[in-house]
Amino acid sequence: MSTMVSIGKFDYLNEPQSDTFNPKIESDKEKRNWMIHMLYIRHDYVECLKVIEEQLQSCQGLCEYAIYVKALILRQKGKIQDSLSLFQATVMLNSNNPANLKQVGRSYFLLGRVSEAIECFDEAQKLSPEDWEIWFNKGLCFGSAKQYDVAEDCLIRSNSIQRHDATYIELGKIYIQQEKFREAIDIYIEALDYSPENSELLTTVGLLYLRVGDNFKAFEYLGNSLTHDPKNPKIPPDLIIQTILATGSIIQDHSENDVALSKYRIAAVHTPNSAQLWNNIGMCFFGKVNYVAAIACLKRALYLAPFEWIIAYNLGLVHLNTGQYASAFHYFSASINLKPDFASSYMYLAITLSRLDDFDNACTAYEKAIEMESDHMFELNYAITLYNHDDFDSARHHLLQFERLFSELDEEEREAEQNVLETRQRLSAALA
């Protein structure tokens, strides 16, 4: 069984291989290679470039290794086109070194010239057919070109030669782009068999389980990710925040607001200006019936992301619960303007309009919500509003619709809504 290696980038330092050998010329070419290598791996690029220039002057610009490292440095500075020219020069000096062709292909890929990149990797493959990195980069190229089947084959072949975290991650991305979420989960779990403490893999699996609606599994993997290394510098900060927010959201769903807030405190250190973070914090305070703090957090979230419909929707909920019906109407209307296809917004807008004694518009909003989605709560609240305005026949009709939809729920869902049953009994008795 081969061992999987975790890597972060693909700029390797390969010693050149020359077809002919002249002791004096080769000595001039290579006498500073050790120093160039040492300065490069120390990231002392300024001094490294000075030594490279001295080396190139002493050997009349024919030192393959010095040109190769200079090209790597220029690429890291964002000068992709300049680095490509230098890598092409290394190919001219030594066309039998596959590392040179790989870097030319990599530069073409970074410039978006995918077909030329694939041609370079094909040439490199003739020299080194069992090089996992060549297959990996071909997989990236075909994936970028949306040739997912070919990309999948290349990445699987790369893994068969030598397993790497990066290969598993890219293969999973290919499945995700095709919305094959279960296949992506399977490939990441296979990766975890070889690298069980990889926080990025754990986080990605957790987020995928969230996407397929398996919250229990999502919580397990996201929790493991945070346990292993909540501040892992190898994981992008946005992925850490995403992990914390996802974990906190699951905890919130189980009404553990204090535990969720403790998670969000960690996220606040990394991204104090995250609208999603402040939205979630606000809803934690809403769950704790601390409406003043909830409104303050949600308004901060709205300031950071004024076009996020969910924040306006949540502000509407809080103001509705505090009896500030004019403000609730304002926020529900804003939410509907930003996302007109969310049925619950119309139901809560209808409740708000009813509290503002605008019965006709409340009925219109209820009808719109029911037209968009069959939901037992829409029918029950509509029946209550109709009863409060003495329209008993229509109230009975919608109560019957509620009974039909409620009976279609499974037993667990019905048991979770005891307060709904109490409201139904009181309304049923009043209408009888």
C-alpha positions as CSV (number, residue, x, y, z in Angstrom):
1,M,0.0,0.0,0.0
2,S,1.4,3.4,-1.0
3,T,1.6,6.3,1.4
4,M,-0.3,9.4,0.8
5,V,1.7,12.7,0.9
6,S,0.2,16.0,1.9
7,I,1.4,18.9,-0.3
8,G,0.5,22.5,-0.7
9,K,2.1,23.6,-4.0
10,F,3.7,22.0,-7.1
11,D,6.9,24.1,-7.7
12,Y,9.6,21.4,-7.4
13,L,13.3,22.0,-7.6
14,N,14.7,19.3,-9.9
15,E,18.4,19.1,-10.7
16,P,19.0,19.4,-14.5
17,Q,20.1,16.4,-16.4
18,S,22.7,17.1,-19.2
19,D,23.3,14.9,-22.2
20,T,27.0,16.0,-22.6
21,F,29.5,16.5,-19.9
22,N,32.4,19.0,-19.9
23,P,34.0,19.2,-16.4
24,K,35.0,22.9,-16.5
25,I,31.7,24.1,-18.1
26,E,29.6,22.0,-15.7
27,S,31.6,23.2,-12.7
28,D,30.9,26.9,-13.7
29,K,27.2,26.1,-14.2
30,E,26.7,24.3,-10.9
31,K,29.0,25.9,-8.5
32,R,26.3,28.2,-7.0
33,N,23.4,25.8,-7.3
34,W,23.6,24.8,-3.6
35,M,23.4,28.4,-2.6
36,I,20.5,29.2,-5.0
37,H,18.6,26.2,-3.6
38,M,19.2,27.2,0.0
39,L,18.1,30.8,-0.5
40,Y,15.0,29.7,-2.4
41,I,13.8,27.3,0.3
42,R,14.4,30.0,2.9
43,H,12.2,32.4,0.8
44,D,15.1,34.9,0.6
45,Y,14.2,35.8,-2.9
46,V,16.1,39.1,-3.2
47,E,19.4,37.5,-2.3
48,C,18.5,34.4,-4.4
49,L,18.0,36.5,-7.5
50,K,21.4,38.2,-7.0
51,V,23.2,34.9,-6.8
52,I,21.2,33.7,-9.9
53,E,22.3,36.7,-11.9
54,E,26.0,36.2,-10.9
55,Q,25.6,32.5,-11.9
56,L,24.1,33.4,-15.3
57,Q,26.8,35.9,-16.0
58,S,29.6,33.4,-15.2
59,C,28.2,30.7,-17.5
60,Q,26.8,33.1,-20.2
61,G,23.2,32.4,-19.4
62,L,23.4,28.7,-19.9
63,C,22.7,27.5,-16.3
64,E,19.5,25.5,-16.4
65,Y,18.9,25.3,-12.7
66,A,19.5,29.1,-12.1
67,I,16.9,29.9,-14.9
68,Y,14.5,27.3,-13.4
69,V,14.6,28.9,-9.9
70,K,14.3,32.4,-11.3
71,A,11.2,31.4,-13.2
72,L,9.7,29.9,-10.0
73,I,10.4,33.2,-8.1
74,L,8.8,35.3,-10.9
75,R,5.7,33.1,-10.9
76,Q,5.3,33.5,-7.2
77,K,5.5,37.3,-7.7
78,G,2.6,37.0,-10.2
79,K,4.7,37.5,-13.3
80,I,3.4,34.4,-15.1
81,Q,4.3,35.4,-18.6
82,D,7.9,36.2,-17.7
83,S,8.2,32.9,-15.8
84,L,6.8,31.0,-18.8
85,S,9.5,32.5,-21.1
86,L,12.2,31.3,-18.6
87,F,10.8,27.8,-18.3
88,Q,10.7,27.6,-22.1
89,A,14.4,28.5,-22.0
90,T,15.1,25.6,-19.7
91,V,13.4,23.3,-22.2
92,M,15.7,24.6,-24.9
93,L,18.7,23.9,-22.7
94,N,17.5,20.5,-21.6
95,S,14.5,19.0,-23.4
96,N,15.0,15.6,-21.6
97,N,14.1,16.9,-18.2
98,P,10.4,16.4,-17.6
99,A,10.4,18.9,-14.8
100,N,11.0,21.7,-17.3
101,L,8.0,20.6,-19.5
102,K,5.8,20.3,-16.4
103,Q,6.5,23.9,-15.4
104,V,5.8,25.1,-18.9
105,G,2.5,23.3,-18.8
106,R,1.8,24.7,-15.3
107,S,2.4,28.2,-16.6
108,Y,0.1,27.7,-19.6
109,F,-2.6,26.5,-17.2
110,L,-2.2,29.5,-14.9
111,L,-2.5,31.7,-18.0
112,G,-5.7,29.9,-19.0
113,R,-4.2,28.3,-22.1
114,V,-5.5,24.9,-21.2
115,S,-5.0,23.1,-24.6
116,E,-1.4,24.2,-24.7
117,A,-0.9,23.1,-21.1
118,I,-2.3,19.6,-21.9
119,E,0.1,19.3,-24.9
120,C,3.1,20.1,-22.6
121,F,2.0,17.5,-20.0
122,D,1.6,15.0,-22.8
123,E,5.2,15.6,-23.9
124,A,6.4,15.4,-20.3
125,Q,4.5,12.1,-19.9
126,K,6.5,10.6,-22.8
127,L,9.6,11.2,-20.7
128,S,8.1,10.1,-17.3
129,P,4.9,8.1,-17.8
130,E,4.5,7.2,-14.2
131,D,4.8,10.7,-12.7
132,W,1.7,11.3,-10.5
133,E,2.1,15.1,-10.8
134,I,1.7,15.0,-14.6
135,W,-1.5,13.0,-14.3
136,F,-2.7,15.4,-11.5
137,N,-2.1,18.5,-13.6
138,K,-3.8,17.0,-16.6
139,G,-6.8,16.3,-14.4
140,L,-6.8,20.0,-13.4
141,C,-6.7,21.0,-17.1
142,F,-9.5,18.7,-18.2
143,G,-11.6,19.8,-15.1
144,S,-11.1,23.4,-16.0
145,A,-12.3,22.6,-19.6
146,K,-15.3,20.9,-18.1
147,Q,-14.3,17.5,-19.5
148,Y,-15.2,15.9,-16.2
149,D,-14.9,12.2,-17.3
150,V,-11.4,12.6,-18.6
151,A,-10.4,14.7,-15.6
152,E,-11.7,12.0,-13.3
153,D,-9.7,9.3,-15.1
154,C,-6.5,11.4,-14.9
155,L,-6.9,12.1,-11.1
156,I,-7.7,8.4,-10.4
157,R,-4.6,7.4,-12.4
158,S,-2.5,10.0,-10.4
159,N,-3.8,8.5,-7.1
160,S,-3.0,4.9,-8.3
161,I,0.7,6.0,-8.8
162,Q,0.9,7.9,-5.5
163,R,-1.8,9.1,-3.1
164,H,-1.9,12.8,-2.2
165,D,-4.5,14.8,-0.3
166,A,-4.5,17.4,-3.1
167,T,-5.5,14.7,-5.7
168,Y,-8.4,13.5,-3.5
169,I,-9.6,17.1,-3.0
170,E,-9.6,17.9,-6.7
171,L,-11.3,14.7,-7.5
172,G,-14.0,15.5,-5.0
173,K,-14.4,19.0,-6.6
174,I,-15.0,17.3,-10.0
175,Y,-17.9,15.3,-8.4
176,I,-19.2,18.4,-6.7
177,Q,-19.3,20.4,-10.0
178,Q,-21.4,17.6,-11.4
179,E,-23.6,17.6,-8.2
180,K,-22.5,14.1,-7.4
181,F,-22.4,14.8,-3.7
182,R,-22.5,11.2,-2.5
183,E,-19.6,10.3,-4.7
184,A,-17.6,13.3,-3.5
185,I,-18.3,12.3,0.2
186,D,-17.1,8.7,-0.6
187,I,-13.8,10.0,-2.2
188,Y,-13.1,12.3,0.8
189,I,-13.8,9.6,3.3
190,E,-11.4,7.4,1.4
191,A,-8.8,10.2,1.7
192,L,-9.4,10.3,5.4
193,D,-8.5,6.7,5.8
194,Y,-5.0,7.7,4.8
195,S,-5.0,11.2,6.4
196,P,-7.4,11.0,9.3
197,E,-6.4,14.3,10.9
198,N,-6.5,16.5,7.8
199,S,-8.8,19.4,9.0
200,E,-9.5,20.6,5.4
201,L,-10.8,17.1,4.4
202,L,-12.9,16.8,7.6
203,T,-14.4,20.2,7.0
204,T,-15.2,19.5,3.4
205,V,-16.9,16.2,4.3
206,G,-18.9,18.0,7.0
207,L,-20.1,20.7,4.6
208,L,-21.1,18.1,2.0
209,Y,-23.1,16.2,4.6
210,L,-24.9,19.5,5.4
211,R,-25.6,19.8,1.7
212,V,-27.3,16.4,1.5
213,G,-29.3,17.1,4.7
214,D,-27.4,14.7,7.1
215,N,-26.9,17.1,10.0
216,F,-25.8,14.5,12.4
217,K,-22.9,13.3,10.2
218,A,-22.1,17.0,9.4
219,F,-21.8,17.8,13.0
220,E,-19.5,14.8,13.6
221,Y,-17.0,15.7,10.9
222,L,-17.1,19.5,11.5
223,G,-16.6,18.9,15.2
224,N,-13.6,16.6,14.5
225,S,-12.1,19.3,12.2
226,L,-12.3,21.9,14.9
227,T,-11.0,19.5,17.6
228,H,-7.9,18.6,15.6
229,D,-6.9,22.2,14.8
230,P,-9.3,25.1,15.0
231,K,-6.6,27.5,13.8
232,N,-4.7,25.4,11.3
233,P,-2.7,27.9,9.1
234,K,-2.8,25.5,6.2
235,I,-6.6,25.8,5.9
236,P,-7.8,29.0,4.3
237,P,-9.4,31.3,6.9
238,D,-12.7,31.4,5.0
239,L,-12.9,27.6,5.3
240,I,-12.2,27.8,9.0
241,I,-15.0,30.4,9.4
242,Q,-17.3,28.2,7.2
243,T,-16.6,25.3,9.5
244,I,-17.4,27.2,12.6
245,L,-20.5,28.8,11.2
246,A,-21.8,25.4,9.9
247,T,-21.1,23.8,13.3
248,G,-22.8,26.6,15.1
249,S,-25.8,26.5,12.8
250,I,-26.3,22.8,13.6
251,I,-26.0,23.5,17.3
252,Q,-28.6,26.3,17.0
253,D,-31.0,23.9,15.3
254,H,-31.0,22.0,18.6
255,S,-31.6,25.2,20.6
256,E,-28.2,25.0,22.2
257,N,-27.7,28.8,21.8
258,D,-25.0,29.3,24.5
259,V,-22.9,26.5,22.9
260,A,-23.3,28.0,19.5
261,L,-22.3,31.4,20.8
262,S,-19.1,30.0,22.2
263,K,-18.3,28.7,18.6
264,Y,-19.1,32.0,17.1
265,R,-16.7,33.8,19.5
266,I,-13.9,31.9,17.8
267,A,-15.1,33.0,14.4
268,A,-15.3,36.6,15.5
269,V,-11.6,36.7,16.1
270,H,-10.9,35.7,12.5
271,T,-13.7,37.7,10.7
272,P,-15.3,40.4,12.8
273,N,-16.9,41.8,9.7
274,S,-18.7,38.7,8.6
275,A,-22.4,39.4,7.9
276,Q,-23.3,35.7,8.2
277,L,-21.6,35.5,11.5
278,W,-23.5,38.5,13.0
279,N,-26.7,37.1,11.5
280,N,-26.2,33.8,13.3
281,I,-25.3,35.5,16.6
282,G,-28.4,37.7,16.3
283,M,-30.6,34.6,15.9
284,C,-28.9,33.0,18.9
285,F,-29.9,36.0,21.0
286,F,-33.4,35.7,19.5
287,G,-33.6,32.1,20.7
288,K,-32.5,33.3,24.2
289,V,-35.4,35.9,24.0
290,N,-32.8,38.7,24.3
291,Y,-34.5,40.8,21.6
292,V,-32.4,44.0,22.1
293,A,-29.1,42.1,21.5
294,A,-30.7,40.2,18.6
295,I,-31.8,43.4,16.8
296,A,-28.4,45.0,17.4
297,C,-26.5,42.0,15.9
298,L,-28.9,41.7,13.0
299,K,-28.6,45.4,12.2
300,R,-24.9,45.1,12.2
301,A,-25.2,42.2,9.8
302,L,-27.5,44.2,7.6
303,Y,-25.0,47.1,7.5
304,L,-22.3,44.7,6.4
305,A,-24.5,43.0,3.7
306,P,-27.5,45.2,2.9
307,F,-28.7,43.0,0.1
308,E,-28.9,39.7,2.0
309,W,-32.6,38.8,2.1
310,I,-32.2,36.4,5.1
311,I,-31.0,39.2,7.4
312,A,-34.0,41.4,6.5
313,Y,-36.3,38.4,7.0
314,N,-34.8,37.7,10.5
315,L,-35.1,41.3,11.5
316,G,-38.8,41.1,10.5
317,L,-39.2,38.1,12.8
318,V,-37.7,39.8,15.8
319,H,-39.7,43.0,15.3
320,L,-42.9,40.9,14.9
321,N,-42.2,39.2,18.2
322,T,-41.6,42.5,19.9
323,G,-44.8,44.0,18.6
324,Q,-43.1,46.6,16.4
325,Y,-45.3,45.8,13.5
326,A,-44.4,48.8,11.2
327,S,-40.7,47.8,11.4
328,A,-41.6,44.2,10.8
329,F,-43.6,45.2,7.7
330,H,-40.6,47.2,6.4
331,Y,-38.2,44.3,6.8
332,F,-40.5,41.6,5.5
333,S,-41.2,43.7,2.4
334,A,-37.5,44.2,1.9
335,S,-36.9,40.5,2.2
336,I,-39.6,39.8,-0.4
337,N,-38.1,42.3,-2.8
338,L,-34.7,40.6,-2.5
339,K,-36.1,37.1,-2.7
340,P,-39.6,36.9,-4.0
341,D,-39.8,33.1,-4.1
342,F,-39.6,32.4,-0.4
343,A,-43.1,31.5,0.7
344,S,-42.7,32.0,4.5
345,S,-41.9,35.7,4.0
346,Y,-45.4,36.1,2.6
347,M,-47.0,34.3,5.6
348,Y,-45.2,36.5,8.2
349,L,-46.0,39.6,6.1
350,A,-49.6,38.5,6.3
351,I,-49.5,38.2,10.1
352,T,-47.9,41.6,10.3
353,L,-50.5,43.2,8.1
354,S,-53.2,41.5,10.1
355,R,-51.7,43.1,13.3
356,L,-51.8,46.4,11.4
357,D,-55.5,45.9,10.7
358,D,-54.9,45.7,7.0
359,F,-57.1,42.6,6.5
360,D,-57.5,42.6,2.7
361,N,-53.7,42.8,2.1
362,A,-53.1,40.2,4.8
363,C,-55.5,37.8,2.9
364,T,-53.7,38.5,-0.3
365,A,-50.3,37.7,1.3
366,Y,-51.7,34.4,2.7
367,E,-53.1,33.4,-0.7
368,K,-49.7,34.1,-2.3
369,A,-47.9,32.0,0.3
370,I,-50.4,29.1,-0.1
371,E,-50.1,29.4,-3.9
372,M,-46.3,29.0,-3.7
373,E,-46.2,26.2,-1.1
374,S,-48.5,23.7,0.6
375,D,-47.6,24.2,4.3
376,H,-49.8,23.4,7.3
377,M,-48.7,26.5,9.2
378,F,-49.8,28.8,6.4
379,E,-53.3,27.3,6.6
380,L,-53.5,27.5,10.4
381,N,-52.4,31.1,10.6
382,Y,-54.7,32.1,7.7
383,A,-57.6,30.4,9.6
384,I,-56.7,32.3,12.8
385,T,-56.7,35.6,10.9
386,L,-60.0,34.8,9.2
387,Y,-61.6,33.9,12.6
388,N,-60.3,37.1,14.2
389,H,-62.1,39.0,11.4
390,D,-65.4,37.0,11.8
391,D,-65.1,35.2,8.5
392,F,-65.9,31.8,10.2
393,D,-66.8,29.8,7.0
394,S,-63.5,30.6,5.4
395,A,-61.7,29.9,8.7
396,R,-63.3,26.4,8.8
397,H,-62.2,25.7,5.2
398,H,-58.6,26.6,6.0
399,L,-58.6,24.7,9.3
400,L,-59.7,21.6,7.3
401,Q,-56.8,22.2,4.9
402,F,-54.5,22.4,7.9
403,E,-55.8,19.1,9.2
404,R,-55.2,17.4,5.9
405,L,-51.6,18.7,5.6
406,F,-50.8,18.1,9.2
407,S,-52.0,14.4,8.9
408,E,-49.5,13.9,6.1
409,L,-46.6,14.7,8.4
410,D,-44.7,11.8,10.0
411,E,-45.2,11.1,13.7
412,E,-41.9,12.6,14.8
413,E,-42.7,15.9,13.0
414,R,-46.2,16.0,14.6
415,E,-44.9,15.4,18.1
416,A,-42.4,18.2,17.7
417,E,-45.2,20.7,17.2
418,Q,-47.2,20.4,20.4
419,N,-47.8,24.2,20.5
420,V,-49.4,23.9,17.1
421,L,-51.8,21.2,18.4
422,E,-52.8,23.4,21.3
423,T,-53.6,26.3,18.9
424,R,-55.6,24.0,16.6
425,Q,-57.7,22.7,19.5
426,R,-58.5,26.2,20.7
427,L,-59.4,27.4,17.2
428,S,-61.5,24.2,16.6
429,A,-63.4,24.7,19.8
430,A,-64.1,28.4,19.0
431,L,-65.3,27.5,15.5
432,A,-67.5,24.7,16.8
